[in-house]
Amino acid sequence: MRHFGHIAPEERQRLFHREPCDFSAESPAHVLAAALGATLYSPATRPQLADDIVKQSGRGVVSMVLCLEDSIDDADVAYGEENLVRQFTDLAGRPDAALPLLFVRVRAPEQIPDLVRRLGPAVRLLSGFVLPKFTEERGTPYLEALTEAEATSGRRLFAMPVLESPELLHLESRRETLEGIYRTVDKYRERVLALRLGVTDFCSAYGLRRPPDMTAYDVQIVASVIADVVNVLGRADGTGFTVTGPVWEYFRLQERMFKPQLRRSPFTPAAEHLRATLIEHDMDGLLREIALDRANGLLGKTCIHPSHVLPVHALSVVSHEEYSDAKDILRPDRCGGGVLRSAYTNKMNEVKPHRAWAERTLQRAEVFGVANEDIGFVELLAAGLCS
């Protein structure tokens, strides 16, 4: 699989200075962590789930979470488990189907080995599990269960803990909770692919819900938690983990709104019209939040609607200017440090302080690609919608 792989090769050549790389579920963990992108959640109870997965993969989704937790009623858990096994078996019988990375969000540790056992040979399609309301106390049994399931199945399985507990939100317990989470995920580091933020649960603890014109960073109590999570768990010194961006709850935007106008005027002439339409249909908040995610050290995003996927991916592509700066900073003859003028002559690149940023930028460039000089977000989005 690859990002923007659903776009025709000649169109990718027009868009990209350096195209996104190919990867698979067997790729190294650091590649998969960077490549998660817009991780699309779906209730595990959907009766046509296998068809949905194949369809979304064809539209550019590269990671999905099939949820047995908050997205389904307590009374539907048993059916959801049965449906998952049935749908995975269906997918395993489609050898030519292109599939995204597939994860299951469970609600209890014992579900992990049980589901792996019930999946049988179809477990080869599973990349791991999402672990809810993760703390040291609650998270350890999940990771022990994952280790057991991995050993019995012979399949590499990753964990994606969700940081969403009240203990993490409340100031008096936050530091101790973060330290406990770090101890736990560090112990199981080789199995932890990424950490996910459960901002909806944070807001719930105070009866809050951000409106569509505000980002998670405008809700100060949430922004403070994100900052502390990145501070402790997202460091760039080799001790940190990939931390993904919070969910965006609004989805009035529909792709069909744009396709007719893009067919009439497919690329640059439609850019300003498309940009205005995005803002008009409540996407301005999402676009700002994606930009703020990256500025605050987060990579990828939890998504609950397919219309969010392309904006996340389009804004994850490395610009030609970013790539140029990163390459200059990491030149072998610059390892001693110093300051140099950007090739775009609009900023200072200070080699030592900007090195970690440059390394992360090139990692993102590997999986999302580098845009050509005259290509921006709108052109990438337009090409994805027209494909």
C-alpha positions as CSV (number, residue, x, y, z in Angstrom):
1,M,0.0,0.0,0.0
2,R,1.0,3.6,-0.3
3,H,-0.5,7.0,0.4
4,F,-2.2,8.5,-2.7
5,G,-1.8,5.1,-4.4
6,H,-5.4,5.4,-5.6
7,I,-4.4,8.3,-7.8
8,A,-3.2,7.5,-11.4
9,P,0.6,7.3,-11.8
10,E,0.8,10.2,-14.2
11,E,-1.1,12.4,-11.8
12,R,1.2,11.4,-8.9
13,Q,4.1,12.4,-11.1
14,R,2.5,15.8,-11.6
15,L,1.9,16.3,-7.9
16,F,5.0,14.9,-6.3
17,H,8.7,15.8,-6.3
18,R,9.2,12.6,-4.4
19,E,6.4,10.1,-4.4
20,P,5.2,8.3,-1.2
21,C,7.0,5.0,-0.6
22,D,5.3,1.5,-0.7
23,F,4.8,-0.2,2.7
24,S,3.0,-3.2,4.0
25,A,1.8,-4.6,7.4
26,E,5.2,-6.3,7.6
27,S,7.2,-3.0,7.3
28,P,9.3,-1.8,10.2
29,A,7.4,-0.3,13.1
30,H,8.8,3.2,12.7
31,V,7.6,3.3,9.1
32,L,4.1,2.1,10.0
33,A,3.9,4.6,12.9
34,A,4.6,7.4,10.6
35,A,2.3,6.0,7.9
36,L,-0.9,5.6,9.9
37,G,-2.2,8.9,8.6
38,A,-6.0,9.3,9.0
39,T,-7.0,6.2,11.0
40,L,-10.6,5.7,10.2
41,Y,-12.8,4.2,13.0
42,S,-15.8,2.0,12.2
43,P,-18.2,0.1,14.5
44,A,-17.4,-3.6,14.5
45,T,-21.2,-4.3,14.1
46,R,-21.5,-3.1,10.6
47,P,-23.0,-6.0,8.6
48,Q,-21.1,-5.1,5.4
49,L,-17.9,-4.4,7.1
50,A,-15.7,-6.3,4.7
51,D,-17.0,-4.5,1.8
52,D,-16.7,-1.2,3.6
53,I,-13.0,-1.9,4.3
54,V,-12.2,-2.7,0.7
55,K,-14.1,0.4,-0.5
56,Q,-12.3,2.7,1.9
57,S,-8.9,1.2,1.0
58,G,-9.7,2.0,-2.6
59,R,-10.3,5.7,-1.6
60,G,-6.9,6.1,0.1
61,V,-7.5,4.8,3.7
62,V,-4.4,3.0,4.9
63,S,-5.4,2.3,8.6
64,M,-8.7,1.4,10.2
65,V,-9.9,0.6,13.7
66,L,-12.8,-1.7,14.0
67,C,-14.4,-0.8,17.3
68,L,-15.9,-3.0,20.0
69,E,-15.9,-0.3,22.7
70,D,-17.6,3.1,22.9
71,S,-19.0,3.1,19.3
72,I,-21.3,0.1,20.0
73,D,-23.9,-0.6,22.7
74,D,-22.9,-2.8,25.6
75,A,-25.6,-5.3,24.5
76,D,-24.0,-5.7,21.0
77,V,-20.5,-6.7,22.1
78,A,-21.0,-10.5,21.5
79,Y,-22.6,-9.8,18.1
80,G,-19.7,-7.4,17.3
81,E,-17.1,-10.1,18.0
82,E,-19.0,-12.7,15.9
83,N,-19.3,-10.2,13.1
84,L,-15.6,-9.3,13.2
85,V,-14.6,-13.0,12.9
86,R,-17.1,-13.4,10.0
87,Q,-15.9,-10.3,8.2
88,F,-12.2,-11.1,8.6
89,T,-12.9,-14.6,7.2
90,D,-14.6,-13.0,4.3
91,L,-11.6,-10.7,3.7
92,A,-9.2,-13.6,3.9
93,G,-11.1,-15.2,1.0
94,R,-10.3,-12.2,-1.2
95,P,-6.6,-12.7,-1.9
96,D,-6.5,-9.9,-4.5
97,A,-8.2,-7.3,-2.3
98,A,-6.1,-4.3,-1.2
99,L,-6.5,-3.8,2.5
100,P,-5.5,-1.2,5.0
101,L,-3.8,-1.9,8.3
102,L,-6.5,-3.3,10.5
103,F,-6.8,-2.9,14.3
104,V,-9.5,-3.9,16.7
105,R,-10.5,-1.7,19.6
106,V,-11.4,-3.9,22.5
107,R,-12.9,-3.1,25.9
108,A,-11.4,-5.9,28.0
109,P,-7.9,-7.6,28.0
110,E,-9.4,-11.1,27.7
111,Q,-10.9,-10.2,24.3
112,I,-7.5,-10.1,22.8
113,P,-6.4,-13.7,23.0
114,D,-10.0,-14.9,22.5
115,L,-10.4,-12.9,19.2
116,V,-7.0,-14.0,18.0
117,R,-8.0,-17.7,18.6
118,R,-11.4,-17.3,16.9
119,L,-9.9,-15.5,13.9
120,G,-7.8,-18.6,13.1
121,P,-5.9,-18.2,9.8
122,A,-7.6,-14.8,9.1
123,V,-5.4,-13.4,12.0
124,R,-2.8,-12.7,9.3
125,L,-4.9,-9.6,8.3
126,L,-4.8,-8.2,11.8
127,S,-2.1,-5.6,12.7
128,G,-3.0,-5.1,16.3
129,F,-5.3,-3.8,19.0
130,V,-6.4,-0.4,20.3
131,L,-6.4,-0.3,24.1
132,P,-8.9,2.1,25.7
133,K,-8.6,4.3,28.8
134,F,-4.9,3.4,29.2
135,T,-3.1,3.8,32.4
136,E,-0.3,1.8,34.1
137,E,-2.8,-0.2,36.2
138,R,-5.3,-0.8,33.4
139,G,-2.8,-1.0,30.6
140,T,-0.5,-3.7,31.8
141,P,-3.1,-6.5,31.6
142,Y,-3.9,-5.5,28.0
143,L,-0.2,-5.6,27.0
144,E,0.3,-8.9,28.8
145,A,-2.7,-10.3,26.9
146,L,-1.3,-9.0,23.6
147,T,2.1,-10.6,24.3
148,E,0.3,-13.9,24.9
149,A,-1.8,-13.6,21.7
150,E,1.3,-12.8,19.7
151,A,3.1,-15.8,21.0
152,T,0.3,-18.2,20.3
153,S,-0.6,-16.9,16.9
154,G,2.9,-16.3,15.6
155,R,1.7,-13.0,14.2
156,R,3.3,-9.7,15.0
157,L,0.7,-7.6,16.8
158,F,0.9,-4.0,17.8
159,A,-0.8,-2.0,20.5
160,M,-2.1,1.5,20.2
161,P,-3.0,2.7,23.7
162,V,-5.6,5.5,24.0
163,L,-4.8,8.2,26.5
164,E,-8.3,9.3,27.7
165,S,-8.6,8.6,31.4
166,P,-9.8,11.1,34.0
167,E,-6.6,10.5,36.0
168,L,-4.6,11.9,33.0
169,L,-6.9,14.9,32.8
170,H,-7.1,15.9,36.5
171,L,-4.2,18.1,37.5
172,E,-3.5,16.4,40.9
173,S,-3.0,13.0,39.3
174,R,-1.6,13.9,35.9
175,R,2.1,13.7,36.6
176,E,1.9,10.4,38.4
177,T,-0.4,9.0,35.6
178,L,1.9,10.1,32.8
179,E,5.0,8.6,34.6
180,G,3.1,5.3,35.0
181,I,2.0,5.3,31.4
182,Y,5.6,5.9,30.3
183,R,6.9,3.0,32.5
184,T,4.4,0.7,30.9
185,V,4.8,1.6,27.3
186,D,8.6,1.7,27.6
187,K,8.6,-1.8,29.0
188,Y,6.6,-3.0,25.9
189,R,8.2,-0.5,23.5
190,E,8.6,-3.0,20.6
191,R,4.8,-3.6,20.7
192,V,3.6,0.0,21.0
193,L,3.1,1.4,17.5
194,A,1.6,4.8,18.5
195,L,-0.3,6.5,21.3
196,R,-3.7,7.9,20.6
197,L,-5.4,10.9,22.3
198,G,-9.0,10.5,23.5
199,V,-10.0,14.2,23.5
200,T,-13.8,13.5,23.5
201,D,-13.4,11.7,26.9
202,F,-11.4,14.6,28.2
203,C,-14.2,17.1,27.3
204,S,-16.8,14.8,28.7
205,A,-15.2,14.9,32.2
206,Y,-16.1,18.6,32.3
207,G,-19.3,18.6,30.2
208,L,-17.6,20.3,27.3
209,R,-17.9,19.9,23.5
210,R,-15.9,22.0,21.1
211,P,-18.0,23.7,18.3
212,P,-16.9,23.2,14.7
213,D,-15.2,26.6,14.5
214,M,-12.8,25.7,17.4
215,T,-10.0,23.2,17.6
216,A,-8.9,21.1,20.5
217,Y,-6.2,23.6,21.2
218,D,-8.8,26.3,21.8
219,V,-10.1,24.3,24.8
220,Q,-7.5,25.2,27.3
221,I,-8.0,22.2,29.7
222,V,-7.6,19.9,26.7
223,A,-4.6,21.8,25.3
224,S,-2.8,21.5,28.6
225,V,-3.1,17.7,28.6
226,I,-1.9,17.4,25.0
227,A,1.1,19.5,25.9
228,D,2.0,17.4,28.9
229,V,1.5,14.1,26.9
230,V,3.9,15.3,24.2
231,N,6.3,16.6,26.9
232,V,6.6,13.2,28.6
233,L,5.8,10.7,25.8
234,G,6.6,12.5,22.5
235,R,10.2,13.5,22.9
236,A,12.5,13.4,19.9
237,D,15.5,12.1,21.8
238,G,14.8,8.4,21.2
239,T,12.7,7.9,24.3
240,G,9.4,9.2,22.8
241,F,6.6,7.6,20.8
242,T,4.4,8.6,17.9
243,V,1.4,10.5,19.3
244,T,-1.6,10.9,17.0
245,G,-4.0,13.8,16.8
246,P,-7.5,13.8,18.3
247,V,-10.7,13.0,16.6
248,W,-12.7,15.7,14.7
249,E,-16.4,15.2,15.4
250,Y,-18.1,17.1,12.6
251,F,-18.7,15.7,9.1
252,R,-21.2,17.8,7.1
253,L,-18.7,17.9,4.2
254,Q,-19.5,15.4,1.5
255,E,-17.1,14.6,-1.4
256,R,-20.0,14.9,-3.9
257,M,-20.2,18.6,-3.2
258,F,-16.8,19.1,-5.0
259,K,-16.6,16.5,-7.7
260,P,-18.8,18.4,-10.3
261,Q,-16.8,21.6,-10.0
262,L,-13.5,19.8,-10.1
263,R,-14.4,17.9,-13.2
264,R,-15.2,21.2,-14.9
265,S,-12.0,22.9,-13.6
266,P,-9.9,20.2,-12.2
267,F,-6.8,21.8,-10.7
268,T,-5.4,25.3,-10.1
269,P,-8.4,27.3,-11.5
270,A,-10.7,25.5,-8.9
271,A,-8.3,26.1,-6.0
272,E,-9.8,29.3,-4.5
273,H,-13.4,28.0,-5.1
274,L,-12.6,24.7,-3.4
275,R,-10.8,26.5,-0.5
276,A,-13.8,28.8,0.1
277,T,-16.2,25.8,-0.1
278,L,-14.1,23.9,2.5
279,I,-14.4,26.8,4.9
280,E,-18.1,27.3,4.2
281,H,-18.8,23.6,5.1
282,D,-17.2,23.6,8.5
283,M,-13.8,22.3,7.4
284,D,-11.9,25.3,8.4
285,G,-11.8,24.1,12.0
286,L,-10.5,20.6,10.9
287,L,-7.8,22.1,8.7
288,R,-6.6,24.4,11.5
289,E,-6.6,21.5,13.9
290,I,-4.5,19.3,11.6
291,A,-2.0,22.1,11.2
292,L,-1.9,22.6,15.0
293,D,-1.5,18.9,15.5
294,R,1.7,18.9,13.5
295,A,3.0,22.1,15.1
296,N,2.5,20.5,18.5
297,G,4.3,17.3,17.7
298,L,1.4,15.0,16.7
299,L,1.4,12.8,13.6
300,G,-1.7,11.3,12.0
301,K,-5.3,11.7,13.3
302,T,-8.2,9.7,14.6
303,C,-11.1,10.0,12.1
304,I,-14.8,9.0,12.3
305,H,-15.9,10.0,8.8
306,P,-14.3,9.2,5.4
307,S,-14.5,12.9,4.3
308,H,-11.7,13.6,6.9
309,V,-9.2,11.3,5.4
310,L,-8.1,13.2,2.3
311,P,-7.6,16.5,4.2
312,V,-5.4,14.8,6.8
313,H,-3.3,13.1,4.1
314,A,-3.1,16.2,1.9
315,L,-1.8,18.3,4.9
316,S,0.7,15.5,5.8
317,V,2.5,15.7,2.5
318,V,5.9,17.5,3.0
319,S,6.1,20.7,1.0
320,H,9.0,21.2,-1.3
321,E,10.3,24.0,0.9
322,E,10.2,21.9,4.1
323,Y,12.0,19.1,2.2
324,S,14.7,21.5,0.9
325,D,15.3,22.8,4.4
326,A,15.5,19.4,6.0
327,K,17.9,18.1,3.4
328,D,20.2,21.1,3.9
329,I,20.2,20.7,7.6
330,L,21.1,17.0,7.4
331,R,23.9,17.4,4.9
332,P,26.9,15.4,6.0
333,D,29.2,18.4,5.8
334,R,26.9,20.3,8.3
335,C,27.1,17.8,11.2
336,G,29.3,20.2,13.1
337,G,26.5,22.7,13.3
338,G,26.3,26.3,12.2
339,V,23.6,28.5,10.6
340,L,22.7,28.7,7.0
341,R,20.2,30.6,4.9
342,S,17.3,28.6,3.6
343,A,17.4,27.8,-0.2
344,Y,14.0,29.7,-0.3
345,T,15.9,32.7,1.3
346,N,13.1,33.3,3.8
347,K,14.4,31.8,7.0
348,M,17.3,30.7,9.1
349,N,18.2,27.0,9.4
350,E,20.2,26.4,12.5
351,V,21.7,22.9,12.0
352,K,21.8,21.5,15.6
353,P,18.5,22.9,17.0
354,H,16.6,22.0,13.8
355,R,18.1,18.5,13.3
356,A,15.4,16.6,15.1
357,W,12.7,18.5,13.1
358,A,14.6,17.7,9.9
359,E,14.8,14.0,10.7
360,R,11.1,13.8,11.5
361,T,10.3,15.8,8.3
362,L,12.2,13.3,6.1
363,Q,10.5,10.4,7.9
364,R,7.1,12.0,7.0
365,A,8.4,12.6,3.4
366,E,9.2,8.9,3.1
367,V,5.6,7.8,3.7
368,F,3.6,10.9,2.5
369,G,5.9,12.1,-0.2
370,V,7.2,15.6,-1.2
371,A,5.0,17.9,-3.2
372,N,6.3,19.6,-6.3
373,E,7.2,23.3,-5.9
374,D,3.9,24.6,-7.4
375,I,1.7,22.0,-5.6
376,G,-0.2,22.8,-2.4
377,F,-2.8,21.3,-0.2
378,V,-5.8,22.3,-2.4
379,E,-4.2,20.6,-5.5
380,L,-3.5,17.4,-3.5
381,L,-7.1,17.4,-2.1
382,A,-8.6,18.1,-5.6
383,A,-6.6,15.2,-7.2
384,G,-7.7,12.8,-4.5
385,L,-11.4,13.8,-4.9
386,C,-11.2,13.4,-8.6
387,S,-9.6,10.0,-8.6
